[in-house]
Amino acid sequence: MGMKGKVALGAVVGIVVIGAVSANAGNNGKDNGGNDKGSSASAGHDSDGKKTAKGKDSGTKAGEKKVAFAGDGEFRVGKDIKPGTYRTTGNSDGMCYWERAKDAKGEMDSILSNDNVTGASYVTVKPTDKIFKSNGCKDWEAVDLKAKAKGTPASRMAGDGGMFRVGADIAPGTYRSTGNTDDSCYWERTKDAKGDMNSIIANNNVSGTAVVTISASDGYFKTTGCKDWKKA
């Protein structure tokens, strides 16, 4: 990712999280959520050998995945790619950067929303967007939000598992994550995958035990730097 992408991310995503924590979670002064907003999901099993939500994210066989567009490039919305919701998985170390932009000027004011991703992330590209940028990401696949989810949504998820779709990847309910340190655990409930400030319903940075109720009406749940979550 170029330096320009890093600067844009720090300015835009940081504001999103800090503002939302202050307004929605009542935690003034907790200012490290912005760069912790990574999204990740990797294959795994719990201690009983049962597949967890992190396993669900990589459960699609390579031959079954339908690539919509590559993980590197700048795409014109409506010409190179269609508006819609997309998902990328298998990214590591926050090296995947995506950006929705209102024009191709490449300026700070051009950015509508952005994120650095570890593991999996969803993003909804609107018809009014002009450019979608993706740098260092795995290929993006189209997500049919109207299609019925296959299998049973998981009741556990990796604490560094990233972005999960409620009702599809994970079941709604109250979850606990214990043993977190130094406010490094960041979680976020969102109503959609647009990735902007208005998407956030609630969020927090947590030390110790984190408890959050994910509503059936929530669109997605994001978690990074946390210990694994279990449904209470």
C-alpha positions as CSV (number, residue, x, y, z in Angstrom):
1,M,0.0,0.0,0.0
2,G,1.3,3.4,-0.9
3,M,1.9,6.1,1.5
4,K,-1.0,8.0,0.2
5,G,-3.4,5.2,1.2
6,K,-2.0,5.1,4.7
7,V,-2.4,8.8,5.2
8,A,-6.0,8.7,3.9
9,L,-6.8,5.7,6.1
10,G,-5.5,7.3,9.3
11,A,-7.4,10.5,8.7
12,V,-10.7,9.0,7.6
13,V,-11.1,5.7,9.4
14,G,-9.6,7.1,12.6
15,I,-12.3,9.8,12.7
16,V,-15.0,7.2,12.1
17,V,-14.0,5.1,15.1
18,I,-13.1,7.8,17.5
19,G,-16.3,9.7,16.9
20,A,-18.4,6.6,17.1
21,V,-16.8,5.4,20.3
22,S,-17.4,8.8,21.9
23,A,-21.0,9.1,20.7
24,N,-22.2,5.5,20.8
25,A,-20.1,3.7,23.4
26,G,-19.5,6.6,25.8
27,N,-15.7,6.0,26.0
28,N,-14.1,9.4,25.6
29,G,-10.3,9.3,25.3
30,K,-10.2,5.8,23.8
31,D,-8.5,6.8,20.5
32,N,-6.9,3.7,19.2
33,G,-9.9,2.0,17.7
34,G,-9.3,3.6,14.3
35,N,-6.2,1.7,13.3
36,D,-7.6,-1.5,15.0
37,K,-10.5,-1.8,12.6
38,G,-9.0,-4.7,10.7
39,S,-11.1,-7.5,9.5
40,S,-10.0,-11.1,9.6
41,A,-11.3,-14.6,9.4
42,S,-9.2,-17.7,9.0
43,A,-10.0,-21.4,9.2
44,G,-10.1,-22.9,12.7
45,H,-11.8,-25.2,15.2
46,D,-12.6,-24.9,18.8
47,S,-11.3,-27.1,21.5
48,D,-14.0,-29.7,20.8
49,G,-13.1,-29.9,17.2
50,K,-16.2,-28.1,16.0
51,K,-15.9,-25.6,13.2
52,T,-16.1,-22.0,14.4
53,A,-17.0,-18.9,12.5
54,K,-13.4,-18.4,11.5
55,G,-13.6,-21.8,9.7
56,K,-16.8,-20.8,8.0
57,D,-15.1,-17.9,6.3
58,S,-12.7,-20.1,4.4
59,G,-15.1,-23.0,3.9
60,T,-15.7,-22.2,0.2
61,K,-13.6,-24.4,-2.0
62,A,-11.3,-22.5,-4.4
63,G,-13.2,-24.0,-7.4
64,E,-16.5,-22.7,-6.1
65,K,-15.5,-19.1,-5.4
66,K,-16.7,-16.7,-8.1
67,V,-14.3,-13.9,-8.5
68,A,-15.9,-10.5,-9.2
69,F,-12.7,-8.5,-9.6
70,A,-9.1,-8.6,-8.5
71,G,-7.7,-7.4,-5.2
72,D,-5.4,-4.9,-6.8
73,G,-6.7,-2.0,-8.9
74,E,-8.8,1.1,-9.2
75,F,-12.2,0.3,-10.7
76,R,-14.8,2.6,-12.2
77,V,-18.2,1.9,-10.6
78,G,-20.8,1.1,-13.3
79,K,-18.1,0.5,-15.9
80,D,-15.4,-1.8,-14.5
81,I,-17.5,-3.2,-11.6
82,K,-21.2,-3.2,-10.7
83,P,-22.6,-1.6,-7.6
84,G,-23.3,-4.2,-4.9
85,T,-21.8,-6.0,-1.9
86,Y,-18.5,-7.8,-2.1
87,R,-16.3,-9.9,0.2
88,T,-12.6,-10.6,0.4
89,T,-11.1,-13.3,2.6
90,G,-7.7,-14.6,3.5
91,N,-5.9,-11.3,3.9
92,S,-3.1,-11.0,6.5
93,D,-1.4,-8.4,8.6
94,G,-3.7,-5.5,7.6
95,M,-2.0,-5.3,4.2
96,C,-5.3,-5.2,2.3
97,Y,-6.6,-1.6,1.8
98,W,-9.9,-0.7,0.2
99,E,-11.5,2.7,-0.5
100,R,-14.8,4.0,-1.8
101,A,-14.4,7.3,-3.6
102,K,-16.8,9.9,-5.0
103,D,-14.4,10.9,-7.8
104,A,-11.0,10.0,-9.3
105,K,-9.1,13.1,-8.0
106,G,-7.3,11.1,-5.4
107,E,-7.7,13.8,-2.7
108,M,-8.7,13.4,0.9
109,D,-12.1,14.8,0.2
110,S,-12.6,12.2,-2.5
111,I,-12.8,9.4,0.1
112,L,-16.2,8.2,1.2
113,S,-15.0,5.3,3.4
114,N,-11.9,3.0,3.6
115,D,-10.3,0.3,5.8
116,N,-7.3,-1.8,6.3
117,V,-8.2,-5.5,6.4
118,T,-6.8,-8.6,8.0
119,G,-8.7,-11.7,7.0
120,A,-12.2,-11.1,5.7
121,S,-14.1,-7.9,5.0
122,Y,-17.4,-6.9,3.3
123,V,-18.0,-3.7,1.5
124,T,-21.0,-2.3,-0.3
125,V,-20.3,-0.2,-3.4
126,K,-23.1,2.2,-4.1
127,P,-24.3,3.2,-7.6
128,T,-23.4,6.8,-6.7
129,D,-19.8,5.9,-6.0
130,K,-17.3,6.7,-8.8
131,I,-14.2,4.7,-7.9
132,F,-13.4,1.6,-5.8
133,K,-9.8,1.1,-4.9
134,S,-8.3,-2.1,-3.7
135,N,-4.6,-2.6,-2.8
136,G,-2.9,-5.8,-1.6
137,C,-6.2,-7.6,-1.1
138,K,-7.3,-11.1,-2.1
139,D,-9.8,-11.3,-4.9
140,W,-13.3,-9.9,-4.3
141,E,-16.4,-12.1,-4.7
142,A,-19.9,-10.8,-5.1
143,V,-22.3,-11.4,-2.2
144,D,-26.0,-12.1,-2.8
145,L,-27.7,-10.6,0.3
146,K,-31.1,-12.0,-0.7
147,A,-29.9,-15.5,-1.0
148,K,-30.6,-17.8,2.0
149,A,-27.5,-18.6,4.0
150,K,-26.3,-22.1,3.8
151,G,-25.8,-24.1,7.0
152,T,-26.2,-22.8,10.6
153,P,-24.7,-19.5,11.6
154,A,-21.9,-20.0,14.2
155,S,-22.2,-19.2,17.9
156,R,-18.5,-18.7,18.3
157,M,-16.1,-16.5,16.4
158,A,-12.4,-15.7,16.4
159,G,-11.5,-12.6,18.3
160,D,-9.4,-11.5,15.5
161,G,-11.9,-12.8,13.0
162,G,-12.9,-9.5,11.4
163,M,-16.2,-8.9,9.7
164,F,-19.0,-11.4,10.1
165,R,-22.4,-11.1,8.5
166,V,-25.2,-11.5,11.1
167,G,-27.6,-14.3,10.4
168,A,-25.3,-15.8,7.8
169,D,-21.8,-16.1,9.3
170,I,-22.8,-15.7,13.0
171,A,-26.0,-16.0,14.9
172,P,-27.4,-13.0,16.8
173,G,-27.2,-13.1,20.6
174,T,-25.0,-12.0,23.5
175,Y,-21.3,-12.9,23.2
176,R,-18.4,-12.7,25.7
177,S,-14.6,-12.3,25.1
178,T,-12.4,-12.6,28.1
179,G,-8.7,-11.9,28.9
180,N,-8.2,-8.8,26.7
181,T,-5.4,-6.4,27.6
182,D,-4.4,-2.8,26.9
183,D,-7.6,-1.8,25.1
184,S,-6.4,-3.9,22.1
185,C,-9.8,-5.6,21.6
186,Y,-12.0,-3.6,19.3
187,W,-15.5,-4.5,18.3
188,E,-18.1,-2.9,16.1
189,R,-21.8,-3.5,15.4
190,T,-22.8,-2.1,12.0
191,K,-26.1,-1.8,10.1
192,D,-24.5,-2.2,6.7
193,A,-21.2,-2.7,4.8
194,K,-20.8,0.8,3.5
195,G,-17.9,1.4,5.9
196,D,-18.7,5.0,6.8
197,M,-19.5,6.7,10.1
198,N,-23.3,6.3,9.6
199,S,-22.8,2.5,9.3
200,I,-21.8,2.2,12.9
201,I,-24.4,1.3,15.5
202,A,-22.0,0.9,18.4
203,N,-18.3,0.1,19.1
204,N,-15.7,-0.1,21.8
205,N,-12.1,-0.7,22.8
206,V,-12.0,-3.2,25.7
207,S,-9.6,-4.4,28.3
208,G,-10.6,-7.5,30.4
209,T,-14.0,-9.0,29.6
210,A,-16.1,-7.7,26.7
211,V,-19.8,-8.4,26.5
212,V,-21.9,-7.4,23.5
213,T,-25.4,-8.2,22.3
214,I,-25.6,-8.6,18.5
215,S,-29.2,-8.0,17.4
216,A,-30.9,-9.9,14.6
217,S,-31.4,-6.5,12.9
218,D,-27.7,-5.8,12.8
219,G,-26.0,-6.2,9.5
220,Y,-22.4,-7.1,10.5
221,F,-20.1,-7.5,13.5
222,K,-16.5,-6.6,13.3
223,T,-13.8,-7.8,15.8
224,T,-10.1,-7.4,15.9
225,G,-7.4,-7.9,18.5
226,C,-9.8,-9.6,20.8
227,K,-9.8,-13.1,22.4
228,D,-12.3,-15.5,20.9
229,W,-16.0,-14.7,21.4
230,K,-18.5,-17.3,22.7
231,K,-22.2,-17.0,22.8
232,A,-23.3,-16.5,26.4
